[in-house]
Amino acid sequence: MIEVTNQENEVVLKPGGNLTGNTVQELKEEFLKILADEKGTVTLDLENVEQIDPAGLAVLITAQNSFNEKGTELSMTNANGELLELFGLINLERFFKLD
């Protein structure tokens, strides 16, 4: 389950668990809704996420590219040390805005 908080020009998404092939479809659907609504900022709160598998990374990369094309900023917050290490190992820390 993903907790969604809408503010005037920002949406905060907070997944309830890991971003894996079994769970990432809901996140993808939320991203598509946000793209249609043309919000200015999207924050993905990773506080409850311990793991991201290749399917989860694919959704995040696709979303980042789509948001960039629309002029929407995607940032991620509250990533644990393992996730930050993963992003660093595959050179995604430069691709994603991590707070």
Contacts in CASP RR format, 6 or more apart in sequence:
PFRMAT RR
TARGET T0000
AUTHOR 0000-0000-0000
METHOD contacts of the structure
MODEL  1
MIEVTNQENEVVLKPGGNLTGNTVQELKEEFLKILADEKGTVTLDLENVE
QIDPAGLAVLITAQNSFNEKGTELSMTNANGELLELFGLINLERFFKLD
1 15 0 8 1.000
1 16 0 8 1.000
1 26 0 8 1.000
2 13 0 8 1.000
2 14 0 8 1.000
2 15 0 8 1.000
2 16 0 8 1.000
2 26 0 8 1.000
2 27 0 8 1.000
2 30 0 8 1.000
3 13 0 8 1.000
3 14 0 8 1.000
3 15 0 8 1.000
3 16 0 8 1.000
4 11 0 8 1.000
4 12 0 8 1.000
4 13 0 8 1.000
4 14 0 8 1.000
4 30 0 8 1.000
5 11 0 8 1.000
5 12 0 8 1.000
5 14 0 8 1.000
9 39 0 8 1.000
9 40 0 8 1.000
9 41 0 8 1.000
10 39 0 8 1.000
10 40 0 8 1.000
10 41 0 8 1.000
10 42 0 8 1.000
10 43 0 8 1.000
11 34 0 8 1.000
11 37 0 8 1.000
11 39 0 8 1.000
11 41 0 8 1.000
11 42 0 8 1.000
11 43 0 8 1.000
12 42 0 8 1.000
12 43 0 8 1.000
12 45 0 8 1.000
13 27 0 8 1.000
13 30 0 8 1.000
13 42 0 8 1.000
13 43 0 8 1.000
13 44 0 8 1.000
13 45 0 8 1.000
14 44 0 8 1.000
14 45 0 8 1.000
14 47 0 8 1.000
14 48 0 8 1.000
15 23 0 8 1.000
15 27 0 8 1.000
15 44 0 8 1.000
15 45 0 8 1.000
15 46 0 8 1.000
15 48 0 8 1.000
15 49 0 8 1.000
16 48 0 8 1.000
16 49 0 8 1.000
17 23 0 8 1.000
17 48 0 8 1.000
17 49 0 8 1.000
17 50 0 8 1.000
18 49 0 8 1.000
18 50 0 8 1.000
18 51 0 8 1.000
18 52 0 8 1.000
18 53 0 8 1.000
19 27 0 8 1.000
19 49 0 8 1.000
19 51 0 8 1.000
19 52 0 8 1.000
19 53 0 8 1.000
19 55 0 8 1.000
19 56 0 8 1.000
19 59 0 8 1.000
19 60 0 8 1.000
20 51 0 8 1.000
20 52 0 8 1.000
20 53 0 8 1.000
20 55 0 8 1.000
20 56 0 8 1.000
21 53 0 8 1.000
21 55 0 8 1.000
21 56 0 8 1.000
24 55 0 8 1.000
24 56 0 8 1.000
24 59 0 8 1.000
27 56 0 8 1.000
27 59 0 8 1.000
28 59 0 8 1.000
28 62 0 8 1.000
28 63 0 8 1.000
31 42 0 8 1.000
31 59 0 8 1.000
31 63 0 8 1.000
31 66 0 8 1.000
31 67 0 8 1.000
34 42 0 8 1.000
34 72 0 8 1.000
35 66 0 8 1.000
35 67 0 8 1.000
35 70 0 8 1.000
35 72 0 8 1.000
38 70 0 8 1.000
38 72 0 8 1.000
39 72 0 8 1.000
40 71 0 8 1.000
40 72 0 8 1.000
40 73 0 8 1.000
41 72 0 8 1.000
41 73 0 8 1.000
41 75 0 8 1.000
42 67 0 8 1.000
42 72 0 8 1.000
42 73 0 8 1.000
42 74 0 8 1.000
42 75 0 8 1.000
43 74 0 8 1.000
43 75 0 8 1.000
43 76 0 8 1.000
43 77 0 8 1.000
43 99 0 8 1.000
44 60 0 8 1.000
44 74 0 8 1.000
44 75 0 8 1.000
44 76 0 8 1.000
44 77 0 8 1.000
45 76 0 8 1.000
45 77 0 8 1.000
45 78 0 8 1.000
46 76 0 8 1.000
46 77 0 8 1.000
46 78 0 8 1.000
46 79 0 8 1.000
46 80 0 8 1.000
46 83 0 8 1.000
47 77 0 8 1.000
47 78 0 8 1.000
49 79 0 8 1.000
49 80 0 8 1.000
49 83 0 8 1.000
50 80 0 8 1.000
50 82 0 8 1.000
50 83 0 8 1.000
51 82 0 8 1.000
52 60 0 8 1.000
52 83 0 8 1.000
52 86 0 8 1.000
57 90 0 8 1.000
57 92 0 8 1.000
60 96 0 8 1.000
61 92 0 8 1.000
61 95 0 8 1.000
63 74 0 8 1.000
64 74 0 8 1.000
64 95 0 8 1.000
64 96 0 8 1.000
67 73 0 8 1.000
67 74 0 8 1.000
73 97 0 8 1.000
74 96 0 8 1.000
74 97 0 8 1.000
75 96 0 8 1.000
75 97 0 8 1.000
75 98 0 8 1.000
75 99 0 8 1.000
76 96 0 8 1.000
76 97 0 8 1.000
76 98 0 8 1.000
76 99 0 8 1.000
77 98 0 8 1.000
77 99 0 8 1.000
79 87 0 8 1.000
79 98 0 8 1.000
84 93 0 8 1.000
84 98 0 8 1.000
86 92 0 8 1.000
87 93 0 8 1.000
87 96 0 8 1.000
87 98 0 8 1.000
END
